[in-house]
Amino acid sequence: MHSLDYGFPSGFPYDSRRMPVMARNVVASSQPLAVQAGIRALREGGNAVDAALATAITLTVVEPTSNGIGSDVFAILWDGTELHGLNASGRMAAAVTPEDFAGLGEMPLFGWPATTVPGAVSAWVALSERFGRLPFGRLFEDAIEYARGGFAVSPITARAWAAASPEFREQEGFHHFLPGGKSPAPGQWFRFPDQAATLEAIAGTRGEAFYRGELAAEMVASSKRNGWKLEMSDLTDHRADWVRPIQQQYGDIALHEIPPNGQGLAALMMLGIIRHLDVGRFAPDSADSVHLQVEAMKLALSDAWQYIADPDAMTVSVESLLDDGYLASRAALISMEVARFPDHGFPDRGGTVYLTAADQDGMMVSMIQSNYFGFGSGVVVEGTGISMQNRGAGFNLVPGHPNEAGGGKRPFHTIIPGFVTRDGRPEMSFGVMGGSMQAQGHAQMVIRIFNYGQNPQTASDARRWRVLEDLQLHLEEGFDPEVAEELRRRGHRLYDGSPDEETGFGGAQLIYRADGVYVAGSDHRKDGMAAGF
């Protein structure tokens, strides 16, 4: 595999002219004000966890189109000695049964029935208690200032806000996100004092107000007003779970992901298939390279959609799905001449924000925080500024399926942080926000950086592909037309709808660990940046 040249590159094969950021302390995310909050935490003596949390908490205010106080979180971090994983996703209210969705063809996207217990606050508390240096309340200062005093809405966020508003405006409390009845324009000042008061309550009680106090009571009351089944016990019983990341060896590096209920397993399976086929022999943006990656991804996703669920409900083990013999058998199904549309295999049975931070002492954090569908369920709990995620939409309604909706279960989750090690040492913390694009984006970043030697910014700038749920292939605008035509000739069904540039191909943030310095990249598809010192 390639090693990277960490000098400034002399040529740029893709449209963006962003430079990789090189420093001993780095934060990268999708919104500049949030990145600066993280940098401030580092400059005040905090570590990478403090920086990540200050960034994440600020993002709930300044990028509400993708996350909020009612979001979920997954994280992977290197503490200087070992790797840790955190699953802070929530469960469906315990009293819910499949009969609550009778007559529906699929899970609802909006309203209380689409929600699960929000887990972000529990992640902030758990990470700070175990690894943080700064006082918990200090991490909230920037977010509270922007919520109470206001901030200028950034351009891509404003565009997402305007696009989402018609779908959400009828949900309880969403009018708070529509000052004067309209979504804010780029540069327009927006403030939400209710969020400031809620963040102060969370900071002052280390999250107790959210899960056991007045904020919990307000969430339950809102649920009851809307005929849903959230009880105080659902909130008091919530926990964030420390988990051991799962991994896939790929050449001399290993990619690590959070185990199910997250979809990171699909990225590991895709790389496990690809490693039998040597993608590096093809040019990085050639039809052969894209075809091979897409065919492997389709096989991995077909399995992921069939088997990934709450781990207590899965009918096939992670070990079986990552078994090298099984992945080799899946690789054998790939033809370089013809696109195929596979079903799942049969192994042995057994709107999102991403941020990453690294400090000069070697701590690295990969963290993702999400509502799921833009503003989530659209429900904004009155008087609190808490926008509820709609992660319940990740369930299905197929009777007996391991991911069938049910009380007390965690749904299939799209949000996944990624982490790469080499010989047991940290190499890269990274993620690609954006729904089903995330596992696909993780695999594409790993292949571009470790097969093709691209630096993190160049890998982020490159045009992406994504496999849709009906296995159509969506190529990002800017792909060579001859490559697209060759893929069509091989039988790929190319998607020809809206390019969906802002959301469809995600947003990457990456920090690579080199000798004595970090090299960071931040996606030009988002408002954000990488910054360091």
Solvent accessible surface area in square Angstrom, and as a share of the most:
residue,aa,sasa,rsa
1,M,100,0.45
2,H,98,0.44
3,S,103,0.67
4,L,18,0.09
5,D,119,0.62
6,Y,61,0.23
7,G,40,0.38
8,F,144,0.60
9,P,38,0.24
10,S,125,0.80
11,G,45,0.44
12,F,54,0.23
13,P,92,0.58
14,Y,32,0.12
15,D,105,0.54
16,S,12,0.08
17,R,155,0.56
18,R,73,0.27
19,M,91,0.41
20,P,6,0.03
21,V,42,0.24
22,M,59,0.26
23,A,12,0.10
24,R,142,0.52
25,N,8,0.04
26,V,0,0.00
27,V,0,0.00
28,A,0,0.00
29,S,0,0.00
30,S,1,0.01
31,Q,3,0.01
32,P,38,0.24
33,L,44,0.22
34,A,0,0.00
35,V,0,0.00
36,Q,92,0.41
37,A,1,0.00
38,G,0,0.00
39,I,24,0.12
40,R,88,0.32
41,A,0,0.00
42,L,12,0.06
43,R,158,0.58
44,E,83,0.37
45,G,42,0.41
46,G,6,0.06
47,N,5,0.03
48,A,0,0.00
49,V,1,0.00
50,D,0,0.00
51,A,0,0.00
52,A,1,0.00
53,L,0,0.00
54,A,0,0.00
55,T,0,0.00
56,A,0,0.00
57,I,0,0.00
58,T,0,0.00
59,L,0,0.00
60,T,0,0.00
61,V,3,0.01
62,V,0,0.00
63,E,9,0.04
64,P,1,0.01
65,T,8,0.04
66,S,9,0.06
67,N,0,0.00
68,G,1,0.01
69,I,0,0.00
70,G,0,0.00
71,S,0,0.00
72,D,0,0.00
73,V,0,0.00
74,F,0,0.00
75,A,1,0.01
76,I,0,0.00
77,L,1,0.01
78,W,12,0.04
79,D,42,0.22
80,G,32,0.30
81,T,105,0.61
82,E,93,0.42
83,L,31,0.16
84,H,21,0.10
85,G,1,0.00
86,L,1,0.00
87,N,6,0.03
88,A,0,0.00
89,S,0,0.00
90,G,0,0.00
91,R,46,0.17
92,M,2,0.01
93,A,3,0.03
94,A,70,0.54
95,A,52,0.41
96,V,3,0.02
97,T,56,0.33
98,P,53,0.34
99,E,128,0.57
100,D,52,0.27
101,F,6,0.02
102,A,81,0.62
103,G,88,0.84
104,L,91,0.45
105,G,83,0.80
106,E,133,0.60
107,M,13,0.06
108,P,33,0.21
109,L,64,0.32
110,F,57,0.24
111,G,11,0.10
112,W,3,0.01
113,P,43,0.27
114,A,0,0.00
115,T,6,0.03
116,T,4,0.02
117,V,5,0.03
118,P,0,0.00
119,G,0,0.00
120,A,0,0.00
121,V,0,0.00
122,S,15,0.10
123,A,0,0.00
124,W,0,0.00
125,V,23,0.13
126,A,18,0.14
127,L,1,0.00
128,S,9,0.06
129,E,111,0.50
130,R,120,0.44
131,F,28,0.11
132,G,26,0.25
133,R,138,0.50
134,L,25,0.12
135,P,97,0.61
136,F,7,0.03
137,G,33,0.32
138,R,24,0.09
139,L,1,0.00
140,F,0,0.00
141,E,76,0.34
142,D,15,0.08
143,A,0,0.00
144,I,27,0.14
145,E,111,0.50
146,Y,41,0.16
147,A,0,0.00
148,R,100,0.37
149,G,44,0.42
150,G,6,0.06
151,F,3,0.01
152,A,44,0.34
153,V,2,0.01
154,S,14,0.09
155,P,78,0.49
156,I,33,0.17
157,T,5,0.03
158,A,3,0.03
159,R,123,0.45
160,A,30,0.23
161,W,0,0.00
162,A,54,0.42
163,A,77,0.60
164,A,15,0.11
165,S,4,0.03
166,P,90,0.57
167,E,90,0.41
168,F,1,0.00
169,R,104,0.38
170,E,150,0.67
171,Q,44,0.20
172,E,41,0.18
173,G,4,0.04
174,F,0,0.00
175,H,105,0.47
176,H,55,0.25
177,F,1,0.00
178,L,10,0.05
179,P,53,0.33
180,G,84,0.80
181,G,44,0.42
182,K,150,0.64
183,S,26,0.17
184,P,2,0.01
185,A,54,0.42
186,P,87,0.55
187,G,50,0.48
188,Q,74,0.33
189,W,154,0.54
190,F,7,0.03
191,R,125,0.46
192,F,9,0.04
193,P,57,0.36
194,D,42,0.22
195,Q,3,0.01
196,A,0,0.00
197,A,55,0.43
198,T,3,0.02
199,L,0,0.00
200,E,74,0.33
201,A,24,0.18
202,I,0,0.00
203,A,17,0.13
204,G,68,0.65
205,T,55,0.32
206,R,98,0.36
207,G,3,0.03
208,E,83,0.37
209,A,3,0.02
210,F,0,0.00
211,Y,13,0.05
212,R,125,0.46
213,G,25,0.24
214,E,105,0.47
215,L,11,0.05
216,A,0,0.00
217,A,47,0.36
218,E,71,0.32
219,M,0,0.00
220,V,20,0.11
221,A,39,0.31
222,S,0,0.00
223,S,0,0.00
224,K,92,0.39
225,R,140,0.51
226,N,71,0.36
227,G,67,0.64
228,W,23,0.08
229,K,68,0.29
230,L,7,0.03
231,E,71,0.32
232,M,70,0.31
233,S,61,0.39
234,D,16,0.08
235,L,0,0.00
236,T,42,0.24
237,D,103,0.53
238,H,22,0.10
239,R,136,0.49
240,A,22,0.17
241,D,27,0.14
242,W,87,0.31
243,V,41,0.24
244,R,206,0.75
245,P,18,0.11
246,I,28,0.14
247,Q,90,0.40
248,Q,9,0.04
249,Q,79,0.35
250,Y,5,0.02
251,G,51,0.49
252,D,68,0.35
253,I,0,0.00
254,A,6,0.05
255,L,0,0.00
256,H,16,0.07
257,E,0,0.00
258,I,0,0.00
259,P,24,0.15
260,P,7,0.04
261,N,0,0.00
262,G,0,0.00
263,Q,2,0.01
264,G,0,0.00
265,L,0,0.00
266,A,0,0.00
267,A,0,0.00
268,L,0,0.00
269,M,1,0.00
270,M,0,0.00
271,L,0,0.00
272,G,0,0.00
273,I,0,0.00
274,I,1,0.00
275,R,89,0.32
276,H,76,0.34
277,L,41,0.20
278,D,86,0.44
279,V,1,0.00
280,G,33,0.32
281,R,135,0.49
282,F,37,0.15
283,A,63,0.49
284,P,44,0.27
285,D,49,0.25
286,S,29,0.19
287,A,13,0.10
288,D,43,0.22
289,S,0,0.00
290,V,3,0.01
291,H,0,0.00
292,L,1,0.00
293,Q,8,0.04
294,V,0,0.00
295,E,6,0.03
296,A,0,0.00
297,M,0,0.00
298,K,2,0.01
299,L,6,0.03
300,A,0,0.00
301,L,1,0.00
302,S,12,0.08
303,D,0,0.00
304,A,1,0.00
305,W,75,0.26
306,Q,54,0.24
307,Y,2,0.01
308,I,1,0.01
309,A,0,0.00
310,D,11,0.06
311,P,71,0.45
312,D,141,0.73
313,A,32,0.25
314,M,28,0.12
315,T,56,0.33
316,V,1,0.00
317,S,31,0.20
318,V,23,0.13
319,E,126,0.57
320,S,19,0.12
321,L,0,0.00
322,L,31,0.15
323,D,73,0.38
324,D,63,0.33
325,G,50,0.48
326,Y,27,0.10
327,L,0,0.00
328,A,37,0.28
329,S,60,0.39
330,R,13,0.05
331,A,4,0.03
332,A,85,0.66
333,L,82,0.41
334,I,26,0.13
335,S,26,0.17
336,M,49,0.22
337,E,107,0.48
338,V,81,0.46
339,A,6,0.05
340,R,113,0.41
341,F,84,0.35
342,P,29,0.18
343,D,104,0.54
344,H,35,0.15
345,G,7,0.07
346,F,155,0.65
347,P,10,0.07
348,D,116,0.60
349,R,154,0.56
350,G,63,0.60
351,G,32,0.31
352,T,4,0.02
353,V,0,0.00
354,Y,0,0.00
355,L,0,0.00
356,T,0,0.00
357,A,0,0.00
358,A,0,0.00
359,D,5,0.03
360,Q,103,0.46
361,D,95,0.49
362,G,11,0.11
363,M,20,0.09
364,M,0,0.00
365,V,1,0.01
366,S,0,0.00
367,M,0,0.00
368,I,0,0.00
369,Q,0,0.00
370,S,0,0.00
371,N,0,0.00
372,Y,55,0.21
373,F,70,0.29
374,G,18,0.17
375,F,1,0.00
376,G,0,0.00
377,S,0,0.00
378,G,1,0.01
379,V,3,0.01
380,V,1,0.00
381,V,0,0.00
382,E,65,0.29
383,G,54,0.52
384,T,3,0.02
385,G,1,0.01
386,I,0,0.00
387,S,2,0.01
388,M,1,0.01
389,Q,0,0.00
390,N,0,0.00
391,R,3,0.01
392,G,0,0.00
393,A,18,0.14
394,G,18,0.17
395,F,8,0.03
396,N,36,0.18
397,L,39,0.19
398,V,81,0.46
399,P,116,0.73
400,G,72,0.69
401,H,27,0.12
402,P,15,0.10
403,N,9,0.05
404,E,31,0.14
405,A,1,0.01
406,G,10,0.09
407,G,30,0.28
408,G,37,0.35
409,K,42,0.18
410,R,13,0.05
411,P,0,0.00
412,F,25,0.10
413,H,0,0.00
414,T,12,0.07
415,I,0,0.00
416,I,0,0.00
417,P,0,0.00
418,G,0,0.00
419,F,0,0.00
420,V,0,0.00
421,T,8,0.05
422,R,58,0.21
423,D,131,0.68
424,G,52,0.50
425,R,116,0.42
426,P,3,0.02
427,E,19,0.09
428,M,0,0.00
429,S,0,0.00
430,F,0,0.00
431,G,0,0.00
432,V,0,0.00
433,M,1,0.01
434,G,19,0.18
435,G,22,0.21
436,S,34,0.22
437,M,1,0.00
438,Q,0,0.00
439,A,0,0.00
440,Q,0,0.00
441,G,0,0.00
442,H,0,0.00
443,A,0,0.00
444,Q,4,0.02
445,M,0,0.00
446,V,0,0.00
447,I,0,0.00
448,R,17,0.06
449,I,1,0.00
450,F,1,0.01
451,N,21,0.11
452,Y,30,0.11
453,G,24,0.23
454,Q,21,0.09
455,N,19,0.10
456,P,0,0.00
457,Q,5,0.02
458,T,13,0.08
459,A,0,0.00
460,S,0,0.00
461,D,6,0.03
462,A,0,0.00
463,R,49,0.18
464,R,1,0.00
465,W,6,0.02
466,R,38,0.14
467,V,1,0.01
468,L,29,0.15
469,E,137,0.62
470,D,76,0.39
471,L,22,0.11
472,Q,43,0.19
473,L,2,0.01
474,H,6,0.03
475,L,28,0.14
476,E,2,0.01
477,E,111,0.50
478,G,58,0.56
479,F,24,0.10
480,D,71,0.37
481,P,107,0.67
482,E,140,0.63
483,V,18,0.10
484,A,20,0.16
485,E,105,0.47
486,E,47,0.21
487,L,0,0.00
488,R,125,0.46
489,R,149,0.54
490,R,21,0.08
491,G,34,0.33
492,H,7,0.03
493,R,108,0.40
494,L,21,0.11
495,Y,74,0.28
496,D,138,0.72
497,G,40,0.39
498,S,73,0.47
499,P,63,0.40
500,D,56,0.29
501,E,48,0.22
502,E,53,0.24
503,T,71,0.41
504,G,3,0.03
505,F,0,0.00
506,G,1,0.01
507,G,0,0.00
508,A,0,0.00
509,Q,0,0.00
510,L,0,0.00
511,I,0,0.00
512,Y,11,0.04
513,R,85,0.31
514,A,16,0.12
515,D,145,0.75
516,G,68,0.65
517,V,44,0.25
518,Y,11,0.04
519,V,1,0.00
520,A,0,0.00
521,G,0,0.00
522,S,3,0.02
523,D,0,0.00
524,H,56,0.25
525,R,13,0.05
526,K,23,0.10
527,D,26,0.14
528,G,4,0.04
529,M,58,0.26
530,A,13,0.10
531,A,23,0.18
532,G,32,0.30
533,F,74,0.31
